[in-house]
Amino acid sequence: MAVHKKYDRNVLGRGLDDIGNGRGLDALIDTGSVSTQGSSNLSEIELSHIEPNPNQPRREFDEEALQELAASIREIGIIQPITLRKVADDRYQIIAGERRWRASQLAGMRTIPAYIRTVEDENVMEMALIENIQREDLNAIEIALAYEHLAETTGMTQERISERVGKSRAAVTNYMRLLKLPAQVQMALKNKEIDMGHARALLALDSPSIQIKLFKEIQKNGYSVRKVEEMVQMLKNGDDVQLAKKKISARNTLPEEFEVLKSRLSDFFHTKVQMTCSPKGKGKISIQFANEEDLERIMNALDNLKTDNQA
């Protein structure tokens, strides 16, 4: 019995829940239209007449994903038109759909279907931001920069930005605060070397130098967000990074008998097992798996153990 068969129903359920929560078919199918001001019409536009929006918040495009999309376009064409605005005679700027435009070029297409919209310049960045955020195409730093750009160029308050992009004001504030972190921390967040939770924990520290020291410990030791939050609290209470590191290490040291049990579990499942235990004996066991087949092997081992105990 393949593992994915057990969980396919959950995937479908999430899609149905998305429809029930008001996301409609966009939750399952890329309908991709952008709610805008001004008039629009649908046309077939030459790719060479189109240019990207210089204020597009999205800066990086996965090359492998672009090649896959290009292959799909070669086979079945563009399903959803991109959205453009006319900037001169036979010249258009992308509002939404730069990824589709790039993939169409790779696919060797000459033209692309597009909605041509008539909008004011100040609306373009807002529309591109909203379109991308709703598709979750941006990393945390790109979102933060886009929010900042909106605030600077349109004079929007954080509350107004939150209304326009459909996020809470607290979420907008948290993203914009990320830009106060040291550059190397921002780059790590952008490259997904750390999580947003790590970054938010670091923001609780006032000193950039201490932020960087703790950031380097996160990179070196792979600390969880919870562990970083604990270390931040120790630092705020007067400890230095090395002392906080020692306290965390001592706190997570298992008694000898638990180390033996952890080793036996690791041997039994043929994979790495993590275990934590408090002084009161309360703890957690975590069993790692590399892929779906590995998970199925572990589940079968548990099933066999249950059968043996019932025999």
N, C-alpha and C positions, 0 to 999 in steps of 0.2 A: 504493500500500500504506500503510494508516494505521499510525502508530507504535504505537498501543495494541494492535493485533493481535499485534505482536511480543512484547508483555510480559504479555498476559493470563494466560498459562500460569504466570508467576511469581507473580501474585496468587493463583491457585488453589493453587499449590504452598505458599505461605506458610500458607494456611488448612489444608491437609493436614498441614503440619509442626506447626501449633499443636495439631491433634488428636493427632498422634503424641507431642507433648511433654507431654501430659497435660491440656491445657486443654479437651479435649472439644468438644462442640457449642457451648459458650459462645464459642469462638473465631470461629464463623461465625453463630450465631443467639443473640439476646439471651434466654437462659433466665433470667438474673437472680436466681435464688433465693439467699437469704442463709442461711448456716449459723449457727443461733442456738441458745441454750439456751431451755428452756421449751416450752410447748405452743403450737399454732397451729390456726387454722381459716380457711377461705376464705369470704368474705362479699361482698355487694354493699353498699357504703357510700356514703351521700350525701356529695357533695363539700363541702357546707357544714358537715358535722360533722367535717371533717379540718383539722388545723393542722400547719404545718411544725415540724420539730424545731429549737428555738433553738440547739442545739449542732451542727447540720448543718455539716460542714466546707466544703461547697460554698456560695459566697456569690453567684456571678454566673451568670446563665443567658442564653445567646445568644437574643435576641428572634426573629431570623430562623429559627433552628433550632427554637424553640418553635412558631412559626407552621407550619413544615413538619410537625412532629410532630402538631400539632392537625389539620391537613388530613388526615393519615393516619388519625388516630383517628376523624374524622368519616366517613371512607370505610369503614374495616374494623374500627374499635373498638380497645380495648386488648388487645394480644396477651399481655402479661405483667402479672399483677396486681402492685400495689404492696404494700409491707409496712408494717403499722401496729401500734401498741400502744394499748390502751384506757387512757385517762387519767381518764375520768369517764363517767357515763351519757350515751350517744350522743355522746361526744367521743373523738377518736382523734388520735394524734400519728404523724407519718411517721417510719419507720425507714429505709426505702429507697424511692425512686421519686418524689421531689418534682418532678422534671422532667415525669414522666408526669401527675402531679396537676395541675400548672400548665397543661400543654397540654390536658388534659381540660376545664378551666375555659374556656380559649380556644375549644375546640371546641363549647361549649354543652352539655356532658354534665351530667346531674343526679347520676349515681352512677358509681362506679368499682369494679371487682373488686379485692379486697384480702385479703392474708393477715393475720389478726389474731393477733398473737403475745403471749404472756404472758412478759415478761422483767423483770428488775430494772432500775432506773434506771441503775445503773452500767454496764450492758451496752449501752445504747442508743447512746451516742457511739461506742463501739468498733465496733458493728455498722454504723453509718452510715459510719464511716471506712473500714472494710474493703470495704464494698460499692462506695464511690466510687473508692477507690484501684485496686481490681481492674478497674474500668471506665476508669481513667485519665481521670476527669472533672475532677480538681483541678489547679490550677496549683501551681507549686513552693511558693509562700508559703502557700497554703491547706493543702497537705500538712504543711508545717513547723508551722503553727499547730495543726493537728489532732494531730500527734504530741505537741506541747507540752501540749495540753489533756489528752490521754490520760495523760501522765506526771504532770501536776499533780492530776488528779481521781481517778485510780485508783492512783497510786503505782507504776505500771509502770516498770521499768527499760528502757533503750534495747534491751537484749537481748531482753526479753520482748515489747516492742512489735514488734521485727523478726520474732519468731516468729509473732505474731498476724496481722500484715499480709503475711507472706510476702516480706519484703525482707531484705537483709543488714543486719547491725548498722551497717556502715560507711555504707550508704545512709541509714539513719535518722539517724545522727549528722550526715552532710553536710547533710541537709535542715534539721535543727534548728539547725545553725550559721548558716544563712542569716538567722535572726532577729537575729543580732549585727551585721548590716550596717546602714549608715545607712538611714533611712526612705525616702529618695528612690531608693536603689538597690533596696530591696525592692519599691517601687511599680513600678519599671521592669521588674523580673523578673516581677512579677505580671501586668503588661500585655504581657509578651512582647516588650519593647523590647530586652532583652538575654537571652542564653542562660544556663542554669545553669552552663555552663563559665566564662563571664565572671564570674559571681558567686563561684564557687569560687576563681578566680584572685585576685579582690579580697580574699578572706578571708585570703590569705597575708600581707597588709599589716596591721600593727598599728595604724596611725594612721587614724582615721575621716576626717580631713581629706584625707589623701593618697588614701584610697579614693575619696572624692568627686571629687577632681581627676582621677584616672585614669578614673573613671566618665564624667565629662563629655567626656573625650577619646574614649572609646569611642562615646558618642552622636554626637559631632561628626564623627568620622572613620570610623565603622563598622568598627573593628578586629575582626579574627578572634580567636577564643579563643587560638589559638597566639601571635598577636602580643601579646595582653595578658599572657600568661604570660611572654613574653620581657621585656616592659617591667617587670613585677613583679619579675623577677629583677634587672634593672638597678637598680630602686629599692631593693631590699634590699641591693645592693652599694654604695649610697651616692649614686647619681645622683638628680637631681630629675626631675619629670615631663617638663619641657620638654627636658632633655638626653636622656632616654630616648627621647622622641619623635623628636628629631633623629637619634639613632643608628639607630633603626628605619627612618626615612625614607631615610637614606643607604645602609643595608644593602639596601633594596629598589629603589634606583635602578638602572635598566637601562643598560648601555652603549648608545651611540648606534645602533650597528648592530642591536641587539636591539629598540630602539624602532621602527626602520624596519620590521623584520620584523613586529612586533606590529601596526603600522598597516596593513601589507599584508594580514595575516590578517583584521583587522577589516573591511577593504574587501571582501575576497573572500567572507566569510561574511555580510556586511551586519549585523553585530552586534558587541557589545563583546567584546573579547578581553583577558584578563589574562595576564601572563607574569611569572614570577619566575626569577632566575638567580643562582647563587652565584658567588663569585670563581673557582671551579674549572670553571665552565661548566655545572654541573648545575642543571636548573630544571624548571619546570612551566608548561604552557599550559592555560588555562581558557577555554572558549567558552560564552558565556551564551545562553540562549534564553528567550523569554517564555511560551511555551505549547507544547502538543503539536504544533501545526501548524508552529510556528517550528522545533522540533527536527527534524521531518520534512524541512523545507526544507534544513536544514544537512546532514542525513544524505544527502539527494539530491545536494547539492553535492559531498560526499565521494565518493559512488558515481560521479558523472560524472567527477570528477578521476581516479579509479582507471581508469575506462573509457578516458579519453583517453590515459593513460600506457601502457595495454596495446595501444592501436591501432597 
